[in-house]
Amino acid sequence: MYKYFAKTHECIAVDNNKAKLTITDHALQELGDVVYVELPKLDQEVKKGDAIIVVESVKAASDVYAPVSGKVVELNTKAIEDPSIINDRESGDSWFIIIDMSDPSECDSLLSEEEYKKTLD
Amino acid sequence: MQKFTHRHIGPSVKDAQEMLKLLGYESLDSLINDAVPDVIRYKQSLTIPEGTNEHQALKELSSMFSDVPQAQSLIGQGYHNTYVPSAILRNLFENPGWYTSYTPYQSEISQGRLELLFYYQTLVCELTGLDIANASLLDEGTAIAEAVTLAFRKHRERRTKIVTVNALHPQNVQVLNTRCTQIGLELSDDPSLLSEEVIAIVIQRPDTYGAIENFDDVIQNARRLGCLVIIVADPMSLLLMDAPARMGADIVVGSMQRYGVPMGNGGPHAAYMAVDKELARLLPGRLVGQSRDANGRPAYRLTLQTREQHIRREKATSNICTAQALLANMAVAYAIWHGPKGLIAIAQRIHTLTKRFARSLEAGAYKIATQHYFDTLTVRVADAYAIAEKAEKTGLLLRVIDPKNIALSFDETCTQDTLRMLADVFSIPLAQAPTQELANEATKETTKETIRGSEDVANYARDEITDSTGGSMLNYGARGEDFLSQAPFHLNKSETSFMRFLRELVNKDLALDRSMIPLGSCTMKLNAAVEMIPVSWPQIANVHPFAPSKYRKGYMRMLSQLEEWLCEITGFSKVSFQPNSGSQGEYAGLLAIKTYFAQKGETNRKLCLIPESAHGTNPASAQMAGMDIMVVKCDTHGNVSLDDLRNKATEHKERLAALMITYPSTHGVFESDIVDICKLIHDCGGQVYLDGANLNSMVGLARPADIGADVCHMNLHKTFCIPHGGGGPGVGPIGVATHLAEFLPSTGEEIGNTRREKNVHDSSINETKELRIASAPYGSASILPISWMYIRLLGGDGLTEATQYAILNANYLSCLLNEYFPVLYKGNAGLVAHECVLDTRVVRETSGVTVQDIAKRLIDYGFHAPTMSWPVVGTLMLEPTESEPRQELDRFIAALRDIRKEIDLIEQGQWDKSNNPLKNAPHTIETVMSDTYSLPYSRSIASAQTQNYAKYWPPVERIDDVQGDRNLVCSCPPLTSYT
C-alpha cells in the first residue's frame, strides 16, 4: 500500500489496482465538520480531474476531483448516512470510494506526502 | 420648518467638530479631501433640488398621484387585489422591529423572524404537499426560472430542453426565455416533443387564461422519461385543490401576493418554491432550519448555507441573495390570522362569485373558453376592446387577451356589486345565486359583516362539491381536516392574541429600532418613518402592474423624477428599475453588456474578469449570464492586482467582455487606481461593471460614470433608505451609459395591454427576444417612493453631506478601535472610506478567541455583530453609516474595548480558554438568573450590561450549526406527530 496526494487535496491509498479515495488532513481541517457527502454511482467510469464527489461542511462546499481514472467499485455508504465519520480519522471509515484504476501509471504524476506538504507552505 | 438632513444624520454639528478634531482635521471638507482621491472627485454640486421638510415632501409626492383615476382591477395575470388585515399592517408591515432588521445570518438575535419564516415554509409545504420550501424568492417569473435551473443542475447539465405544457403568464414566459437563452437552454411549448433530452416540463395552474386542465398523461409521460415536473400554482386556488405533489410535481412555485400583500404596481411580493426532499441540496435561496442551542433548546437558523452563492461563487446556479422576507412574513401572518378554515372560505367565496358570473355569461349566450376554472374566466366576445372600455367607464379593469377574447379575475375584495356592474358591462342579467347560502352571504355583505374567518361561510360552499371535476381538479373538499393542523395556524382568533403573538416574536430580534447594526457592505442606515408612509397609501399599494397607463401615471411621474436624480448621482444616462435585488441588477447589467456586444457582432466577447475580493453574487451572476469567469488576484492591501489584471485583460483582449469591480473596494478603501483600471479594460475592448454595493461612500463626492464605469447597480435598500425587511425586499436598479441604454430590460408595456398575445394553443414562446429580468415592468415599484422621499428630503447638498458623515463615522470608529483590534486596510492619509475591517486574528493564538466568539459576545453588549469573516477570514467589517449618532458609536467602541479586556484576562490565564464569557456568549436571561448558575465569572460579567434596563436579552444561547446542517428540519411537523 502506498499513498499518493494531489495538489487539490485528495489522497489515495493504493493497493494493487485499487485506489481508496479520501481528502487530506489539511483539507479536512479547512472544512471543519462534514455535514453532507454526495458520492458518484457504483460502476461509474471516472476520468482523472473530474469533479466526482461533493463534500459540504457548515462553512464550505467542496468538490473532490478524481486523482486517477478508472471505475468506481465501492462506495462508503456509511459516509452518506453519517457524514461525521469522515472527520473521525481513527474510525477507519474516513474514505469515500474505491476506484479500480484503468491506468495506474497516472499515480506517477501525483505527489508524495512530503511533496504535498510543501505545497501548503 | 427644519430641513430633514439633520434628522437623517446621526452626529450633531458639535459632535462632528469634536470627532474631526480627534481625527486631526479642522473641517469635514478637509477630511473628505484627504480620504477621497482627487482623481475621482466630482467637483460640482449635484443638480438635485434643495432638500425640504417631511410635510412638504409628502405633499409633493401625494400631488403626483392626485389626478390618477381609481378603478377596481379584475386583470389578474398573477396580480390580485387583497385585503391586508389591519392588525398585520400596523403590527408587522409598519413596525420598524420587523422592517429594519437584517437578513438573519446572526441567528441568535433573529429568532422571531426566523420562527415566522419557518411557519411560512410550513404553510408552503402544506399547500404544495412537498417536503422542503425555502424562505421566499423574488417573484413568480424568476421562481420559475430558478426551478428550471435547479432541474438543469439535477440533470448535471446534460439535458438542455424545457417544455411548457400550457399557457404561462406572458411575463413568466419572458423571464424564462431571458434566463434560459443565456445558458443555452431551449424552450418549447409542444408537449409531444417530450424526450430524454428534456430537463423539465412546466405547467401553470390555473393557466394564464384561467383554465384548469388535467395533465395527468403528460405528467406520467414526463416522469417516465426522467423529466422533472414543475408546477406553477396560485396558492389561493390550491386551497380548493389536491396538493400538486400528489399530481406528481417535483417542484412547485408561485406568488404569495394574494395572501395579504398589496399589488403595489408589481411588487414587492414573496414568491414561493417547494421541492421534493431529494432536491433539497439544490434549492436556491435561503432556507430556515431548526437546530438547538448550547442548552439543548430548539432554535432556528439559516441552514445549508453552503448552497449559497457567497460560498459556491462561479459554481452557483443561482445568484439569489436578498429575497422577500418581510413579504413572506406578511403572507404567513395572513394565513395565521385567517386560519385554515378562513383561508378556504376566502377561496370558496372567490370561486363561488366566479361561478355565478360564469353562469350568468352562459345564460347570456357568451362562450367561456375556460371550461374548468378557479377565479379567472376568458370570454369570447365580438369586440374585446369595446367591452374593456365599457368596463373602465364603470370603474372596472379587464384584461384584453386579443380582439375577440377578454379575461376577468375575481379576488377577495369582489362583492355582489362587482357582479352587478359586470352584468351591466356584458349586458346580461345576473344569474341567481347558486345556493341559498350564497344569498345569505349577499345579505351579510350589505350589513357590512365580515365574512372572512367565519365558520358559516366555510360551511355554505360545501354544497358546491358537485362542482368537482375529478381527482386533480377543483374540489371544495380537497383539503381535509388535517390541512394546516400545526399549532401556529390555530391561534386564538382575537386580535389581542394576534398582536401579542407578533410582539412576542419581534421582541426576540435585534433591529435598528434597538441598536446600531454596523454590518459592513450592508449600509444599515435610518429608514425614516416619513419615507415609509407613502408605501401604505392606497394610490401606491393598490395598482395593478399591467393596468392601462393612465392608472399608473402617478407612478410614471415619480419614477421619471427618481430616474433623473439617480442619473445625476451616478452620471449615467438611463436607469432601469426592473431588477428587484442587487444580484438581479448585476445580471441585468451583464446582459446589457452581452447584448451590446452581440449587436456589434462581437459574440466572442464572453470573458468576465472578477477580482477574488468580489461579492459572491458577481461570479454567480456572470455564470447565469452565460459568461466565462476568470478570477483576478488582489494584493496584500486588498487592492486589485494591477499586474495580474493587465496580464489577463491583454492576453484575452479578443474575448474580454467585462470587468466586475466593486468601488470603493470590498475592503473599504478608495483605490486611486480605479481610473486606470477602467481605461485598461476599455483599451482592451471590454466594459466596466461597477458593483454599487458601496455607493453610500460616493454620493455627491464621486460618480461611477465619471470614473469610467459603463454600468452600475444601485442597492436602493442600502444607499437609498429602503429597509432590509429582515432579508428583503431589496431593489437593485441599474444605471447605464448611453451606448448601453437600448439594452436595458424591457418594461414590456405591450404586455400590459396584452395585445400581442395569442390564443391558448398558439405559440408565444420564442417569439420575443426582449430581455426581461423580473415579472413586473418596474420590479418592486411600490417601495421606490421610499428612495424618492429620501432624495427629496435631503436634496443634493444633504445627500453629499450624508456621504461626508458616513465617511466621518467610519473613520471615527477606525481611529478609536485600532487600539483594540488593528484596522487591516487603510487608504490615503491612513483613512478608510465608509467602512473598516478590524483584524481579530491577533487574539486567536494567544487566547483561543475566534471572530465568531467576539461577534456573539457583542450580542451580550446589545449589538448586532459587524460583517464576520468577509472579505477576509477572521476579521470584522464595520459600516456605521451617517445615521448613527456619536453616542451610539461611543457605546460600540466601549463594548469592543471591554471585550478586548476580557480577552486580556483569558490571555493572562485568569479565565479558562474554553470556559469564559466569550466562548459561552451569548448569555440568556435563563442562564444568568439560574438558581444553579455556576459559570466561573459573575452574573454581571455574563450579562455585560446589568445597569441597563433596556438590555437586549437573546432568546437562545449559541446555536449548533453542525446539528442543524446534519439533521434537516425545515417545517413544523403536523399536529398528529405529537400524539
Interface residues (C-beta under 8 A of the other chain):
Chain A: D33 V35 Y36 E38 E56 S57 V58 K59 A60 A61 D63 P83 S84
Chain B: R281 L304 Q305 T306 R307 I311 R312 K315 D961 V962 D965 R966
